[in-house]
Amino acid sequence: MKLPLKHIIILVICSLTGIFVYQTYWLTGLYRTMKQEMNNHIKDAMRTSDFNEIVLRVNELQKDNVEHGSVTVSAGYSDDGKALVTSQTISYTDSTYKDTLHTRTETAVDTLAVNNTDPEARAIASSESGLDVLLKKEDSMKELLLSVQQGMHSGVDTYIDINLQKYDSLLTDVLKAHNIDVPHHILYIYTGTAMDSSKIYIDTLGIAGDSSYIPSPKAIRYDYEFNRHHSQRYQLIMEPITSLVWKQMTGILVTSFVIFLILGFSFWFLIRTLLRQKTLEEMKSNFTNNITHELKTPIAVAYAANDALLNFNQAEEKSKRDQYLRISQEQLQRLSGLVEQILSMSMESRKTFRLHPEEIHLKELITSLIEQHQLKADKTVHVTLEINPESLTLVADRTHFNNIISNLIDNAVKYSKESAEITICCRQTEQTVCITVTDRGIGIPPDKQKHIFDKFYRVPTGNLHNVKGYGLGLFYVKSMVEKHGGTISVKSEPGKGTTFTIIL
C-alpha cells in the first residue's frame, strides 16, 4: 500500500516526537537517580570521615599512653531480645601513679520495636543471639556500625577533643574521590537544653572549610549526628549539587543530543528525497505530456503540407509548392532539434560518455551561431559580441560547446519581448575563460532561479504558453559545463533581463 506523502511526514514527526519524549523521560530519571546517589555519597562521606577522624584520635591516645591504654567497644541485644546494648571501656595508666589503672565504662540501651504480640518475633528474640537477629533486619549492618561508631565517640570524646580541621580535610578527600569538589563549610554543632528543660539552645562549637566561600540563599545543609543522644552533629554547607550532576551527565547528554540530531537529519533527508522524487515525477509527467503534443504538431503539419502537394495538385503552382515545402522543412527542423535534445540527455547520462576536446576559436564559432539564430528567429535579434583578445581560443568539445552557447542564445531570444537585445562577452582571465550571455528579456523571479538548472524544470508562467520548451536546455548546459570542469551561474531581475556566466 502506497502511503500519501503527508501521512509519511506525519509518521516521521510522530516518531521524532516519541523519541524526544522518551529521551527526555529517560534523562530525567537518570538525573534523579544520579542526584540521589550523589546525596548518598555526601552522607556516606560524612560518616566515613567521622570514623577516620576517630581512628586518628585513638592513634593519638595510644601515642600519649604508650605503656597502657585501650579502647573497648561492644554491641548486641539484651537478654530479653528487646533492646540493643552498646558499651565502651577506656583504660589507661595515670602518668603520675603508674600502678593505678583507671577504667571507665559506658553502657547505652536502645529499645527496639519488637512486636510482643507476634509469637515468631518473641521466639527469635529469645532463642537466637542478638547479633544473629540484628543481621536479619533490613539495614541492620549499617545500624550496628553506626552504633559502634557512636559508642567510640562517647569514649574517645571524653579524653580528646574533636579535631574539626582534620575532619574537614578527611571529608574533602572523600568528596573528591566521588568527583564532588566544591567550596563548603563544615560546622560542629551542639544542641542542649536549659537546666529546667524549658528551653532548647543550639551552639556552634567550631567551623572549618573554605574561608572564601560565602553560602548563597540556595545553599543546602547536610546534618550528621554522631552521638546517641542526638545532641552533637556535623553540618555540611554547600551549594546545590544540580550543576555537578549535569556536569557528570555531560557525556550522556552530548551523546543523546548527537543521536537525536542524526535521527532528525536522517528523517529530514528522507522527506527531502521523497519531495524531490515527487517533484521529479510530476515534472516527468508534464514533460511526457508536453513532448507528446510537441512531437505530434510538427508531424501533423508536415504531413498536411505533404498531403496537399500529393493529392490536391498544389505542386503545380510554384509559389504554393515552395510554401508547403518550406513549412515541411521548418517542422522537420523543429522535430530534429527536439530529438537532438532528448538524445543529448540520454548520451550525457551514460557512463561511457566521453568528451573530445579540441582548440576552438571563439569568435569564429560564436559569430556563426549568431547568424543562425538571427536567420531562424521570428523577431528582430541584435547581438553585440565582445571578445578580448580577439584571437581568444578555448579547449573544449566542439559539438557540446556549440550546443551550450546555442542554448543560451536561444533562451535569450525566446524570453525577449518584441525584439532581442543580446550581449555576448568573452574575456581571458589568469587561467580561465569567462563567457557571459546577457539579454534584456522578462527575467527570472529570485525564488525560481535556484531551480532553472533542474531537469524538466520550467519557470511557471500561469496559463501562458507562448514560449515553447521542455525543461532540458539549461539542464543540458549545466551538465556539459561541469563535464568540461567549469561552472555556470545566473543573475536576473524580473523585467530587466538575465545574465548567464560560464567559467571554463
Buried (B, 14 or more C-beta within 10 A) or exposed (E): EEEEEEEBBEEBEEEBEEBBEEBEEEBEEBBEEBBEEBBEBBBBBBBBBBBBBBEBBBEBBEEEBEEEBEBEBEBBBBEEBBBBBBBBBBBBBEEEEEEEEEEEEBEBEBEBEBEEEEEEBBEBBEEBEBEEBBEEEEEBEEBBEBBBBBBBBBBBBEBBEBBBEBBBBBBBEBBEEBEBEBBBBBBBBBBEEEEEEEEEEEEEEBBBBBEEBEBEEEBBEBEBBBBBEEBBBBBBBBBEBEEBBEEBBEEBBEEBEEEBEEBBEEBEEEBEEBEEEEBBEEBEEBBEEBBEEBBEBBEEBBEBBBEBBEEEEBEEEEEBBEBBBEBBEBBBEBBEBBEEBBEBBEEBEEEEEEBEBEEBBBBEBBBEBBEEBBEBBEEEBEBEBEBEEEEBBBEBBBEBBBBBBBBBBBBBBBBBEEEBBBBBBBBBEEEBBBBBBBBBBBBBEEEBBEBBBBBBBBBEEEEEEEEEBBBBBBBBBBBBBEBBEBEBEBBBEEEEBBBBBBBB
